[in-house]
Amino acid sequence: MAQIDLDDLPPRIAQVLEALGEADTLLLVRGGAVVARLAVAEPAPRPAPAEIDSEEQVHEVLEHFSAMINDEF
């Protein structure tokens, strides 16, 4: 069985897949032809809200951003 992590997909596609409910069907289309039909067997569980200190989270994001900028330039 193939598996795709939603974090590896573009945000728009990940949102569409996450929003699918029970008994929903998703068609994959290329050039007007149906390539695949995916049926939801069981909806994805909603993630619990993260309990992270906002100041700690901001610091972590800025640290990550700084590392990315330093790697690029």
Buried (B, 14 or more C-beta within 10 A) or exposed (E): EEEEEEEEEEEEEBEEBEEBEEEEEEEEEEEEEEEEEEEBEEEEEEEEEEEEEEEEEEEEEEEEEEEEEEEEE
